[in-house]
Amino acid sequence: MSFTHVWGLFTHPDQEWRSIRNENPGILKFIISYLLFMAAIPAVSGYLGTTITGWQLPGGTDVVRLTESSAAIMSVLAYFATIAAIVVIAGFTHWMARTFDSTPSMGQCLAFIAYTSTPLLIGGLSGLLPSLWTAMVVGMVMIGWSAYLLYTGLPVFMDIPFERGVIFASSVLCVALVVLVSVMAATVTLWNLGAGPVYI
């Protein structure tokens, strides 16, 4: 079961990666049973936080909220962008694996990237209480844990020497950064087309 691995990734990741490696999930089944739900956490939290709780900028006293329609559009776009980003990174991971003498299936690569991203997705819960400082602290902690899972888990998951795993992980991280920049560029474009935030 997909969700049974989440707790293990926080408590005993090495053992959990070995358990995950023995699975070979179908791509569509994994997306439906795990990724669609996990990607909804930051999207739904962001929607609720920006429409109900509201943001208070540092040094300010006014609470800023978005209209429900504006927040809904942005949350839906963020939801699909998250799923697409994870699938694209998984695709590149699958493509690069041969270079590092590993032959995982696309489903296994998708599972690895999705599980590696899980701390970031769970960290999206901070959107329920939109605060710049909260977002920064939670974001840094979850980014750090995802990076830890990537660098320590990839050699185990791909069954390759640690040294090659570090190089592989760095390559995956570079791809992730490129995808992030692409998503940011697409976001700016969509905002200019009218899908940006509308404040109350």
C-alpha positions as CSV (number, residue, x, y, z in Angstrom):
1,M,0.0,0.0,0.0
2,S,1.3,3.4,-1.0
3,F,0.4,5.3,2.2
4,T,2.0,2.8,4.5
5,H,5.4,4.0,3.4
6,V,4.9,7.6,4.4
7,W,5.6,7.1,8.1
8,G,8.6,4.9,7.4
9,L,10.2,7.6,5.2
10,F,10.2,9.9,8.3
11,T,11.3,7.3,10.9
12,H,13.4,4.7,9.1
13,P,14.0,5.7,5.5
14,D,16.7,3.3,4.6
15,Q,14.6,0.3,5.5
16,E,11.6,1.8,3.8
17,W,13.4,2.4,0.6
18,R,14.3,-1.2,0.4
19,S,10.7,-2.1,0.9
20,I,9.6,0.3,-1.8
21,R,12.3,-1.0,-4.2
22,N,10.7,-4.4,-4.1
23,E,7.5,-3.0,-5.5
24,N,6.8,-2.3,-9.1
25,P,3.6,-0.2,-9.2
26,G,1.7,0.6,-12.4
27,I,2.0,4.2,-13.4
28,L,-1.7,5.0,-13.7
29,K,-2.5,3.0,-10.5
30,F,0.1,4.8,-8.5
31,I,-1.0,8.2,-9.8
32,I,-4.6,7.5,-8.8
33,S,-3.9,5.7,-5.5
34,Y,-1.2,8.1,-4.2
35,L,-0.1,11.1,-6.2
36,L,-3.6,12.6,-6.9
37,F,-4.3,12.7,-3.1
38,M,-0.9,13.9,-2.0
39,A,-0.8,16.7,-4.6
40,A,-4.1,17.9,-3.3
41,I,-2.7,18.7,0.2
42,P,-0.8,21.9,-0.7
43,A,-3.5,22.9,-3.3
44,V,-6.5,22.6,-0.9
45,S,-4.5,24.0,2.0
46,G,-3.5,27.0,-0.1
47,Y,-7.1,27.6,-1.2
48,L,-8.5,27.5,2.4
49,G,-5.7,29.6,3.8
50,T,-5.9,32.4,1.2
51,T,-9.7,32.6,1.2
52,I,-10.6,31.9,4.9
53,T,-7.5,32.7,7.1
54,G,-5.8,35.2,4.9
55,W,-2.2,36.4,4.8
56,Q,-0.7,39.0,7.1
57,L,2.5,40.4,5.7
58,P,5.4,41.0,8.2
59,G,5.1,44.4,9.7
60,G,1.6,44.9,8.5
61,T,-1.7,44.8,10.3
62,D,-4.1,44.2,7.4
63,V,-5.1,40.6,6.5
64,V,-5.0,39.9,2.8
65,R,-7.4,37.4,1.2
66,L,-8.2,36.2,-2.3
67,T,-11.6,35.9,-3.9
68,E,-12.8,32.3,-4.0
69,S,-12.8,32.1,-7.8
70,S,-9.3,33.5,-8.0
71,A,-8.0,31.1,-5.3
72,A,-9.8,28.2,-6.9
73,I,-8.2,28.8,-10.3
74,M,-4.7,29.2,-8.8
75,S,-5.2,26.1,-6.6
76,V,-6.3,23.9,-9.5
77,L,-3.4,25.1,-11.7
78,A,-1.0,24.4,-8.8
79,Y,-2.5,21.0,-8.3
80,F,-1.9,19.9,-11.9
81,A,1.5,21.6,-12.1
82,T,2.6,19.6,-9.0
83,I,1.5,16.3,-10.6
84,A,3.0,17.2,-14.0
85,A,6.3,18.2,-12.4
86,I,6.7,15.0,-10.4
87,V,5.9,12.9,-13.5
88,V,8.4,14.8,-15.7
89,I,11.1,14.5,-13.1
90,A,10.4,10.8,-12.8
91,G,10.6,10.5,-16.6
92,F,14.1,12.1,-16.6
93,T,15.1,9.8,-13.7
94,H,14.0,6.8,-15.7
95,W,15.9,8.0,-18.7
96,M,19.1,8.8,-16.7
97,A,19.1,5.5,-14.8
98,R,20.8,3.5,-17.6
99,T,23.8,5.8,-17.4
100,F,24.2,4.7,-13.8
101,D,23.8,1.0,-14.5
102,S,20.3,0.7,-13.1
103,T,17.2,-0.5,-14.8
104,P,14.1,0.6,-12.8
105,S,10.7,0.7,-14.5
106,M,9.0,4.0,-15.1
107,G,6.5,3.1,-12.3
108,Q,9.4,2.6,-9.8
109,C,10.9,6.0,-10.8
110,L,7.6,7.7,-10.4
111,A,7.2,6.1,-7.0
112,F,10.7,7.2,-6.0
113,I,10.2,10.8,-7.0
114,A,6.7,11.0,-5.5
115,Y,7.9,9.5,-2.2
116,T,10.9,11.8,-2.2
117,S,8.6,14.8,-2.7
118,T,6.2,13.6,0.1
119,P,7.7,15.9,2.8
120,L,7.2,18.9,0.6
121,L,3.7,17.9,-0.2
122,I,2.9,17.4,3.5
123,G,4.6,20.7,4.3
124,G,1.8,22.3,2.1
125,L,-0.4,22.0,5.2
126,S,1.3,25.2,6.4
127,G,-0.9,27.0,3.8
128,L,-3.8,26.6,6.2
129,L,-2.2,29.2,8.4
130,P,-0.7,31.5,5.8
131,S,2.3,33.2,7.4
132,L,5.5,34.1,5.7
133,W,7.6,32.9,8.6
134,T,5.7,29.7,9.1
135,A,6.0,28.9,5.3
136,M,9.7,29.6,5.4
137,V,10.4,27.5,8.5
138,V,8.3,24.6,7.4
139,G,9.5,24.9,3.8
140,M,13.2,24.8,4.8
141,V,12.6,21.7,7.1
142,M,10.7,19.8,4.4
143,I,13.1,20.8,1.6
144,G,15.9,19.5,3.8
145,W,14.2,16.2,4.5
146,S,13.3,15.7,0.8
147,A,17.0,16.4,-0.1
148,Y,18.0,13.8,2.6
149,L,15.6,11.2,1.1
150,L,17.0,11.9,-2.4
151,Y,20.7,11.6,-1.6
152,T,20.5,8.7,0.9
153,G,17.6,6.9,-0.8
154,L,18.5,6.9,-4.4
155,P,21.6,4.6,-4.0
156,V,19.5,2.2,-2.0
157,F,16.5,2.4,-4.3
158,M,18.5,2.1,-7.5
159,D,20.9,-0.5,-6.0
160,I,24.0,1.3,-7.0
161,P,27.2,2.3,-5.1
162,F,26.8,5.3,-2.8
163,E,29.3,7.4,-4.8
164,R,27.4,6.9,-8.1
165,G,24.2,7.5,-6.2
166,V,25.3,10.9,-5.1
167,I,26.1,11.9,-8.7
168,F,22.8,10.5,-9.9
169,A,20.9,12.4,-7.1
170,S,22.6,15.6,-8.0
171,S,21.5,15.1,-11.6
172,V,17.9,14.5,-10.5
173,L,18.1,17.7,-8.4
174,C,19.3,19.7,-11.4
175,V,16.4,18.4,-13.4
176,A,14.0,19.3,-10.5
177,L,15.4,22.9,-10.5
178,V,14.9,23.2,-14.2
179,V,11.3,22.0,-13.9
180,L,10.7,24.4,-11.0
181,V,12.0,27.4,-13.1
182,S,9.8,26.2,-16.0
183,V,6.7,26.1,-13.7
184,M,7.5,29.6,-12.4
185,A,7.8,30.9,-15.9
186,A,4.5,29.3,-16.8
187,T,3.0,30.8,-13.7
188,V,4.0,34.3,-14.7
189,T,2.6,33.8,-18.2
190,L,-0.7,32.6,-16.8
191,W,-0.9,35.5,-14.4
192,N,-0.4,37.9,-17.3
193,L,-3.2,36.1,-19.1
194,G,-5.6,36.8,-16.3
195,A,-5.2,33.8,-14.0
196,G,-3.4,35.7,-11.3
197,P,-4.6,36.5,-7.8
198,V,-7.6,38.8,-7.2
199,Y,-7.6,40.3,-3.8
200,I,-10.6,41.2,-1.7
